[in-house]
Amino acid sequence: MGSPAELIDLAAQRPRASAEAERDLGRGGAAARSAVGAPNAVAAVVAAQRLQEFRLHYDGDERVLWCNFDYTGRPCFAPRVLHESQHVQRLVRDLCQGAVAAGEEPPLRYLVLASRMPGVWNLGGDLELFATLIRRRDRAELTRYAHLCCEVGYTNFMLYQLPVITVALVQGDALGGGFEAAMSSNLVVAERSAKFGLPEVLFNLFPGMGAYTFMARRISPGLAERMIMSGEVYTAEQLHALGMVDVLAADGAGIETFYEAIGRHGRRHPAHVALRQARRIVHPIGFEEMSQIADLWVEAAFKLDESDLKKMLRLAGAQDRRRERTHASL
């Protein structure tokens, strides 16, 4: 992972490999359009993507795109992870929108976000970057990062109004922005040993890129606020009892349990799509709401003092050590 200074200009963080993949897909969208209804062609388009932070796999039999975090650095939402997340979302759009417009079944039913890092799903925002931008008083770049997180979360929830269900398969820890990302998914599947938490209050901040928006649609706003302010870590079983985790899986059985939950050959897909539509009618979510909360988060971040920033950086160091221990054990 680069130094904080190398990460400042978020606009420059689109990796060359990701840009090349977009051009491969782009060329008028011909590759994606020709792949509609042809699993082998879709698999070829997916295999052609050159991403650094994700590993993709297309299950043509069940029309599932597996998108696995495959972190090159700290297991968090570094700018490149966010940009590649957007790339995957646009890939799904380009693969599916032609079929939907033609009244045909698209080549994808589910987009699953999982992780290849044992014990870790995602540990949250880029804390080192936050501290650097706050110390430099660079409000514009911190706001840009926060809004980018909102764009990724909002798109994960809406996915361009396509009949594709987004799924968070959590096998490990989902903390801070990782918790937010999981809650932005239409379906949350978690193994029993998975842990969820919002540690921002430990350095006098709050999770501002979707936590309150998505949690308050699944549980009461009062309970969401208590969880945000507690700084506690919750088990998957606790969140399942609250209705924040939709499907609880035994440890090691997350993938099998996901397939059981969706039914073979898309059997439950129409029900999942209809339920998601109903949820959006009852609890609509707007990007403006999310961006306004993100702006509040930026204002709060610039009120942190040096002791808060040191706590933030200690937590970032703990994330690094977690990654080092995991790699050493492999």
PEBELZI-V925063 format. One record per backbone hydrogen bond with DSSP energy under -0.5 kcal/mol. NH is the residue of the N-H (numbers start at 1). CO is the residue of the C=O. E is the energy in kcal/mol with one decimal. If there is no record, write none. Layout:
<<NH,CO,E> <NH,CO,E>>
This chain:
<<6,3,-0.7> <7,3,-0.7> <7,4,-1.2> <8,5,-1.0> <10,8,-1.4> <12,9,-1.4> <13,10,-1.7> <15,13,-0.8> <19,15,-2.4> <20,16,-2.4> <21,17,-2.1> <22,18,-2.1> <23,19,-2.0> <24,20,-2.5> <25,21,-2.3> <26,22,-3.1> <27,23,-0.9> <29,26,-8.1> <30,26,-0.5> <30,27,-1.0> <32,25,-0.6> <33,29,-2.6> <34,30,-2.5> <35,31,-0.8> <35,32,-0.5> <36,32,-0.5> <36,33,-1.0> <38,35,-2.4> <39,37,-0.6> <42,38,-2.4> <43,39,-2.8> <44,40,-1.9> <45,41,-2.2> <46,42,-2.7> <47,43,-2.6> <48,44,-1.3> <49,46,-1.4> <51,49,-0.8> <55,68,-2.4> <57,66,-2.0> <59,57,-0.6> <59,64,-3.2> <60,58,-1.0> <63,59,-1.2> <64,59,-1.9> <65,110,-2.7> <66,57,-3.4> <66,64,-0.7> <67,65,-0.5> <67,112,-3.3> <68,55,-2.7> <68,66,-0.6> <69,67,-0.5> <69,114,-3.1> <70,53,-3.4> <76,74,-2.7> <77,124,-3.4> <78,76,-1.7> <81,78,-0.6> <82,78,-2.0> <83,79,-2.6> <84,80,-2.5> <85,81,-1.8> <86,82,-2.1> <87,83,-1.9> <88,84,-2.1> <89,85,-2.2> <90,86,-2.4> <91,87,-2.1> <92,88,-2.3> <93,89,-2.1> <94,90,-2.8> <95,91,-2.1> <96,92,-1.8> <97,93,-2.8> <100,96,-2.2> <101,97,-2.3> <102,98,-1.5> <103,100,-1.5> <104,99,-3.1> <109,63,-3.7> <110,63,-1.7> <111,165,-2.6> <112,65,-2.7> <112,110,-0.5> <113,111,-0.5> <113,167,-3.3> <114,67,-2.1> <114,112,-0.7> <116,69,-2.6> <118,116,-0.7> <120,117,-2.0> <121,173,-2.3> <122,173,-1.9> <123,75,-2.9> <126,77,-0.6> <127,125,-1.5> <130,126,-2.3> <131,127,-2.5> <132,128,-2.0> <133,129,-2.6> <134,130,-2.6> <135,131,-2.4> <136,132,-1.8> <137,134,-1.0> <138,133,-2.6> <139,137,-1.4> <142,138,-1.7> <143,139,-2.5> <144,140,-2.1> <145,141,-2.4> <146,142,-2.4> <147,143,-2.6> <148,144,-2.1> <149,145,-2.2> <150,146,-1.9> <151,147,-2.5> <152,148,-2.3> <153,149,-2.5> <154,150,-3.2> <155,151,-2.4> <156,152,-2.0> <157,153,-1.8> <158,154,-2.6> <159,155,-3.3> <161,158,-1.4> <162,159,-2.2> <164,162,-1.4> <165,109,-2.8> <167,111,-2.9> <168,187,-2.5> <169,113,-2.3> <169,167,-0.6> <170,168,-0.9> <170,189,-3.0> <171,169,-0.7> <173,119,-1.8> <174,195,-3.1> <175,122,-2.1> <176,197,-2.7> <178,175,-2.9> <179,176,-0.5> <180,176,-2.1> <181,177,-2.5> <182,178,-2.2> <183,179,-2.3> <184,180,-1.3> <185,182,-1.4> <186,166,-0.7> <187,166,-1.8> <189,168,-3.0> <189,187,-0.6> <190,247,-2.4> <191,170,-2.3> <192,249,-2.0> <194,191,-2.1> <195,172,-0.9> <196,234,-2.8> <197,174,-1.4> <198,232,-0.7> <201,198,-0.6> <202,199,-2.2> <203,200,-1.7> <204,201,-1.7> <205,200,-2.1> <208,206,-0.7> <212,207,-0.6> <214,210,-2.8> <215,211,-2.9> <216,212,-2.2> <217,214,-0.7> <218,214,-0.6> <218,215,-1.3> <219,215,-2.7> <224,220,-2.4> <225,221,-2.5> <226,222,-2.0> <227,223,-2.4> <228,224,-2.4> <229,225,-2.3> <230,226,-1.2> <231,227,-1.0> <234,196,-3.9> <236,192,-0.7> <236,194,-1.5> <239,235,-2.1> <240,236,-2.1> <241,237,-1.9> <242,238,-1.2> <243,239,-0.9> <243,240,-0.6> <244,239,-2.6> <245,239,-1.3> <246,188,-1.2> <246,244,-0.5> <247,188,-2.2> <249,190,-2.7> <253,250,-2.3> <257,253,-2.7> <258,254,-2.3> <259,255,-2.2> <260,256,-2.0> <261,257,-2.3> <262,258,-1.7> <263,259,-1.2> <266,263,-0.8> <267,264,-1.0> <268,262,-2.0> <269,266,-0.7> <270,266,-0.6> <272,268,-2.3> <273,269,-2.5> <274,270,-2.4> <275,271,-2.5> <276,272,-2.2> <277,273,-2.1> <278,274,-2.3> <279,275,-2.5> <280,276,-2.0> <281,277,-1.6> <282,278,-2.5> <283,279,-3.2> <290,286,-1.5> <291,287,-2.8> <292,288,-2.3> <293,289,-1.9> <294,290,-2.3> <295,291,-2.0> <296,292,-1.7> <297,293,-2.1> <298,294,-2.2> <299,295,-2.2> <300,296,-2.4> <301,297,-2.5> <302,298,-1.8> <303,300,-1.4> <304,301,-1.4> <309,305,-1.9> <310,306,-2.2> <311,307,-1.7> <312,308,-2.2> <313,309,-2.4> <314,310,-2.1> <315,311,-2.0> <316,312,-1.9> <317,313,-2.4> <318,314,-1.9> <319,315,-1.8> <320,316,-1.9> <321,317,-2.5> <322,318,-2.2> <323,319,-2.1> <324,320,-2.5> <325,321,-2.6> <326,322,-2.1> <327,323,-2.5> <328,324,-2.2> <329,325,-1.4> <330,326,-0.6> <330,327,-0.7>>
